[in-house]
Amino acid sequence: MQQMRDAGFVNVTRLNFKMPIGPWAKDERLRQAGLFGYVNLYDGFYGLSVKVFTQMLGWTVEEMEVLLAECRQELRRKDIHGYWKIWVIYAQKPFDVTDETRT
């Protein structure tokens, strides 16, 4: 937040959220958001992992696929209520009274 202030923004505000991974939340909106997040993560494991594991860590695609299968299996567990920590930061650009474009 200090970086926003240092850049000249005012009224800097931070909101903290816990975004569920999966449809386990009691609140309907969070349940829907969690389901979308689950699908994105489940389907995106390969794309998120392939470069790191094959080019940087030297794994074969087959080795990586085995790990991803285990990750998908863990993600499907109903007894784990995973979530992402989300921070939303917003601010205002200060009003400049010399700005001729404002009326």
N, CA and C of each residue as an Amber inpcrd file, in Angstrom:
protein
   309
   0.8170000  -1.1870000   0.0000000   0.0000000   0.0000000   0.0000000
   0.8630000   1.2540000   0.0000000   2.0020000   1.1530000   0.6490000
   2.8840000   2.3110000   0.6940000   3.3570000   2.6830000  -0.7110000
   3.5330000   1.6990000  -1.5660000   3.9580000   1.9850000  -2.9370000
   2.9080000   2.8170000  -3.6670000   1.6360000   2.5480000  -3.3910000
   0.5710000   3.3460000  -3.9990000   0.6450000   4.7930000  -3.4950000
   0.8710000   4.9440000  -2.2020000   0.9960000   6.2910000  -1.6380000
   2.2270000   6.9980000  -2.2030000   3.3340000   6.2580000  -2.2970000
   4.5610000   6.8310000  -2.8450000   4.3740000   7.2670000  -4.2960000
   3.4730000   6.5910000  -5.0150000   3.1920000   6.9470000  -6.4060000
   2.2390000   8.1390000  -6.5060000   1.7650000   8.6330000  -5.3510000
   0.9350000   9.8230000  -5.3460000  -0.5490000   9.5800000  -5.1670000
  -0.9700000   8.3490000  -4.9990000  -2.3900000   8.0610000  -4.8150000
  -2.8240000   8.3870000  -3.3920000  -4.1120000   8.6990000  -3.2430000
  -4.6840000   9.0120000  -1.9330000  -5.8440000   8.0580000  -1.6590000
  -6.3130000   8.0630000  -0.4180000  -7.4200000   7.1910000  -0.0030000
  -7.1640000   5.7360000  -0.3960000  -5.9750000   5.2690000  -0.1050000
  -5.5900000   3.8990000  -0.4440000  -6.2970000   2.9430000   0.5160000
  -6.9590000   1.9490000  -0.0400000  -7.7300000   0.9860000   0.7550000
  -7.3650000  -0.4290000   0.3380000  -7.2600000  -1.3060000   1.3300000
  -7.0040000  -2.7250000   1.0420000  -8.1300000  -3.5560000   1.6420000
  -8.6700000  -4.4480000   0.8210000  -9.6780000  -5.4030000   1.2680000
  -9.0730000  -6.7950000   1.2040000  -9.2780000  -7.5870000   2.2390000
  -8.7650000  -8.9550000   2.2900000  -9.9280000  -9.9270000   2.1290000
  -9.7450000 -10.9240000   1.2670000 -10.7610000 -11.9380000   1.0350000
 -10.1390000 -13.3190000   1.1020000 -10.9470000 -14.2870000   1.4380000
 -10.5810000 -15.6900000   1.2910000 -11.4930000 -16.2620000   0.2150000
 -10.9130000 -16.5860000  -0.9460000 -11.6840000 -17.1150000  -2.0630000
 -11.5930000 -18.6360000  -2.0400000 -12.7170000 -19.3290000  -1.8510000
 -12.6730000 -20.7840000  -1.7570000 -12.2210000 -21.4310000  -3.0580000
 -11.5760000 -22.5690000  -2.9220000 -11.2350000 -23.4120000  -4.0700000
 -12.1460000 -24.6240000  -3.9660000 -13.1880000 -24.6310000  -4.7540000
 -14.1820000 -25.6940000  -4.7000000 -15.5010000 -25.1680000  -4.1670000
 -16.5730000 -25.9340000  -4.3590000 -17.9220000 -25.4780000  -3.9940000
 -18.3020000 -25.8000000  -2.5520000 -17.4110000 -25.5780000  -1.6100000
 -17.6710000 -25.9620000  -0.2210000 -18.2200000 -24.8310000   0.6420000
 -18.1470000 -23.6010000   0.1690000 -18.5830000 -22.4600000   0.9880000
 -20.0990000 -22.4930000   1.2050000 -20.5490000 -21.9750000   2.3170000
 -21.9800000 -21.9350000   2.6230000 -22.6910000 -20.8360000   1.8360000
 -22.0240000 -19.7140000   1.6530000 -22.5980000 -18.6060000   0.8940000
 -22.6760000 -18.9790000  -0.5890000 -23.8300000 -18.7560000  -1.2150000
 -24.0450000 -19.1720000  -2.6030000 -23.0800000 -18.4910000  -3.5730000
 -22.8280000 -17.2030000  -3.3900000 -21.8970000 -16.5050000  -4.2990000
 -20.4860000 -17.0570000  -4.1640000 -20.0530000 -17.3040000  -2.9260000
 -18.7220000 -17.8800000  -2.7210000 -18.6560000 -19.3090000  -3.2390000
 -19.7670000 -20.0410000  -3.1240000 -19.8010000 -21.4120000  -3.6450000
 -19.6070000 -21.4030000  -5.1710000 -20.3070000 -20.4820000  -5.8480000
 -20.1660000 -20.3680000  -7.3030000 -18.7500000 -19.9380000  -7.6900000
 -18.2270000 -18.9400000  -6.9890000 -16.8620000 -18.4750000  -7.2690000
 -15.8600000 -19.5890000  -7.0170000 -16.0610000 -20.3430000  -5.9420000
 -15.1730000 -21.4590000  -5.6310000 -15.2100000 -22.5390000  -6.6870000
 -16.3930000 -22.7940000  -7.2290000 -16.5160000 -23.7950000  -8.2920000
 -15.7650000 -23.3490000  -9.5420000 -15.9140000 -22.0830000  -9.9190000
 -15.1780000 -21.5630000 -11.0740000 -13.6700000 -21.6350000 -10.8400000
 -13.2370000 -21.2550000  -9.6410000 -11.8150000 -21.3310000  -9.3160000
 -11.2940000 -22.7520000  -9.3530000 -12.1010000 -23.6780000  -8.8670000
 -11.7340000 -25.0970000  -8.8830000 -11.5280000 -25.5820000 -10.3130000
 -12.4800000 -25.2840000 -11.1780000 -12.3930000 -25.7260000 -12.5750000
 -11.1730000 -25.1150000 -13.2510000 -10.9380000 -23.8270000 -13.0230000
  -9.7730000 -23.1750000 -13.6250000  -8.4710000 -23.8010000 -13.1470000
  -8.3690000 -24.0720000 -11.8620000  -7.1520000 -24.6700000 -11.3220000
  -6.9880000 -26.1010000 -11.8160000  -8.0620000 -26.8730000 -11.7380000
  -8.0280000 -28.2780000 -12.1520000  -7.6040000 -28.4020000 -13.6200000
  -8.2470000 -27.6030000 -14.4670000  -7.9330000 -27.6500000 -15.8970000
  -6.6210000 -26.9560000 -16.2370000  -6.1720000 -26.0450000 -15.3870000
  -4.9750000 -25.2720000 -15.6890000  -3.6790000 -25.8150000 -15.1270000
  -3.7370000 -26.9140000 -14.3630000  -2.5190000 -27.4650000 -13.7700000
  -1.4110000 -27.6630000 -14.8070000  -1.7500000 -28.2460000 -15.9410000
  -0.7340000 -28.5490000 -16.9500000  -0.0660000 -27.2610000 -17.4350000
  -0.8750000 -26.2960000 -17.8420000  -0.3300000 -25.0500000 -18.3610000
   0.4760000 -24.2700000 -17.3340000   0.0710000 -24.3560000 -16.0760000
   0.8000000 -23.6680000 -15.0110000   2.1120000 -24.3550000 -14.6660000
   2.2430000 -25.6240000 -15.0190000   3.3610000 -26.4370000 -14.5400000
   4.3860000 -26.8210000 -15.5930000   3.9840000 -26.9250000 -16.8430000
   4.8300000 -27.5780000 -17.8440000   6.1940000 -26.9090000 -18.0060000
   6.2490000 -25.6060000 -18.1110000   7.5380000 -24.9370000 -18.3220000
   8.4560000 -25.1010000 -17.1150000   7.9050000 -24.8850000 -15.9280000
   8.7290000 -24.9810000 -14.7150000   9.2870000 -26.3880000 -14.5500000
   8.4310000 -27.3900000 -14.6480000   8.8740000 -28.7520000 -14.3680000
   9.7610000 -29.3280000 -15.4650000   9.4500000 -29.0570000 -16.7350000
  10.2350000 -29.6730000 -17.8110000  11.4800000 -28.8700000 -18.1640000
  11.3640000 -27.5640000 -18.2950000  12.5050000 -26.7680000 -18.7400000
  13.3990000 -26.3030000 -17.5970000  12.8220000 -26.0420000 -16.4480000
  13.6260000 -25.5160000 -15.3470000  14.0880000 -26.6060000 -14.3890000
  13.2280000 -27.5770000 -14.1270000  13.5810000 -28.6380000 -13.1790000
  14.0530000 -29.9180000 -13.8620000  13.9100000 -29.9900000 -15.1750000
  14.4140000 -31.1350000 -15.9200000  13.5690000 -32.3980000 -15.8370000
  12.3210000 -32.2900000 -15.4270000  11.4410000 -33.4570000 -15.3660000
  11.0020000 -33.8290000 -16.7790000  10.6430000 -35.0800000 -16.9550000
  10.0030000 -35.4780000 -18.2070000   8.5230000 -35.1170000 -18.1010000
   7.8660000 -35.0300000 -19.2430000   6.4320000 -34.7450000 -19.2460000
   5.6820000 -35.8400000 -18.4930000   6.1400000 -37.0840000 -18.6500000
   5.4840000 -38.2060000 -17.9710000   5.6020000 -38.0790000 -16.4470000
   6.7760000 -37.6970000 -15.9520000   6.9600000 -37.5030000 -14.5080000
   6.0450000 -36.3940000 -13.9910000   5.9720000 -35.3300000 -14.7580000
   5.1220000 -34.2130000 -14.3730000   3.6550000 -34.6270000 -14.3590000
   3.2390000 -35.3960000 -15.3540000   1.8430000 -35.8470000 -15.4320000
   1.4590000 -36.6910000 -14.2240000   2.3890000 -37.5100000 -13.7300000
   2.1170000 -38.3150000 -12.5370000   1.8580000 -37.3930000 -11.3460000
   2.7060000 -36.3950000 -11.1740000   2.5130000 -35.4410000 -10.0800000
   1.1920000 -34.6970000 -10.2280000   0.8740000 -34.2630000 -11.4360000
  -0.3660000 -33.5210000 -11.6500000  -1.5870000 -34.3850000 -11.3760000
  -1.5100000 -35.6680000 -11.6890000  -2.6140000 -36.5820000 -11.3660000
  -2.8150000 -36.6480000  -9.8580000  -1.7180000 -36.6800000  -9.1120000
  -1.8140000 -36.6850000  -7.6460000  -2.3900000 -35.3630000  -7.1370000
  -1.9780000 -34.2600000  -7.7470000  -2.5070000 -32.9490000  -7.3510000
  -4.0090000 -32.8690000  -7.6180000  -4.4420000 -33.3620000  -8.7630000
  -5.8730000 -33.3530000  -9.0810000  -6.6530000 -34.2170000  -8.0980000
  -6.0700000 -35.3350000  -7.7160000  -6.7180000 -36.2140000  -6.7440000
  -6.8770000 -35.4880000  -5.4020000  -5.8480000 -34.7880000  -4.9730000
  -5.9300000 -34.0290000  -3.7210000  -6.9600000 -32.9040000  -3.8270000
  -7.0100000 -32.2660000  -4.9860000  -7.9530000 -31.1650000  -5.1810000
  -9.4010000 -31.6460000  -5.0870000  -9.6580000 -32.8850000  -5.4590000
 -11.0170000 -33.4450000  -5.4120000 -11.4610000 -33.8370000  -4.0070000
 -10.5550000 -33.8630000  -3.0510000 -10.9160000 -34.2870000  -1.6910000
 -11.9520000 -33.3390000  -1.0870000 -12.9820000 -33.9100000  -0.5130000
 -14.0690000 -33.1170000   0.0830000 -13.7340000 -32.6480000   1.4970000
 -12.7510000 -33.2850000   2.1300000 -12.4210000 -32.9220000   3.5100000
 -11.4370000 -31.7560000   3.5960000 -10.9570000 -31.2850000   2.4750000
 -10.0400000 -30.1430000   2.4500000 -10.7890000 -28.9340000   1.9030000
 -10.8290000 -27.8790000   2.6680000 -11.4860000 -26.6450000   2.2530000
 -10.4130000 -25.6010000   1.9600000  -9.8270000 -25.7210000   0.7840000
  -8.7630000 -24.8040000   0.3890000  -9.3130000 -23.4510000  -0.0380000
  -8.4590000 -22.4500000   0.0260000  -8.8500000 -21.1180000  -0.4130000
  -7.6100000 -20.3320000  -0.8300000  -7.8440000 -19.3220000  -1.6450000
  -6.8140000 -18.3630000  -2.0220000  -6.9620000 -17.1560000  -1.1180000
  -5.8500000 -16.5780000  -0.7110000  -5.8910000 -15.2800000  -0.0400000
  -5.8370000 -14.2170000  -1.1330000  -6.8410000 -13.3620000  -1.1500000
  -6.9500000 -12.3270000  -2.1710000  -6.8810000 -10.9670000  -1.4880000
  -6.0640000 -10.0950000  -2.0130000  -6.0060000  -8.7150000  -1.5470000
  -6.3860000  -7.8160000  -2.7140000  -7.3660000  -6.9760000  -2.4860000
  -7.7730000  -5.9880000  -3.4800000  -7.3650000  -4.6290000  -2.9300000
  -6.5720000  -3.9230000  -3.7050000  -6.1120000  -2.5970000  -3.2890000
  -6.6180000  -1.5870000  -4.3130000  -7.2590000  -0.5450000  -3.8090000
  -7.7040000   0.5090000  -4.7090000  -7.4150000   1.8620000  -4.0690000
  -7.3720000   2.8830000  -4.9280000  -7.0250000   4.2190000  -4.4520000
  -7.5830000   5.2520000  -5.4140000  -7.4000000   6.4900000  -5.0520000
  -7.8190000   7.5930000  -5.9070000  -6.6030000   8.3700000  -6.3780000
  -6.6920000   8.7870000  -7.6270000  -5.7050000   9.7290000  -8.1220000
  -6.0790000  11.0840000  -7.5190000  -5.1130000  11.8060000  -6.9690000
  -5.4740000  13.0730000  -6.3210000  -6.0490000  14.0700000  -7.3240000
  -7.0240000  14.8210000  -6.8760000  -7.6450000  15.8470000  -7.7060000
  -6.6910000  17.0190000  -7.8370000  -6.4300000  17.4060000  -9.0780000
  -5.5310000  18.5260000  -9.3480000  -6.3820000  19.7200000  -9.7760000
  -6.4220000  20.7590000  -8.9490000  -7.2640000  21.9200000  -9.2490000
  -6.7830000  22.6810000 -10.4750000  -5.5720000  22.4550000 -10.9170000
  -5.0720000  23.1340000 -12.1140000  -5.3820000  22.3450000 -13.3790000
  -6.0030000  21.1880000 -13.2380000  -6.3370000  20.3460000 -14.3880000
  -7.5040000  20.9830000 -15.1410000  -7.2420000  21.4900000 -16.3480000
  -8.2450000  22.1990000 -17.1460000  -9.3070000  21.2650000 -17.7210000
  -9.0520000  19.9490000 -17.7420000 -10.0080000  19.0250000 -18.3560000
 -11.1980000  18.7530000 -17.4550000 -11.1190000  19.0790000 -16.1820000
 -12.2340000  18.8440000 -15.2530000 -13.1740000  20.0520000 -15.2820000
 -14.4360000  19.7640000 -15.2490000 -15.4090000  20.8700000 -15.2140000
 -16.3530000  20.6960000 -14.0580000
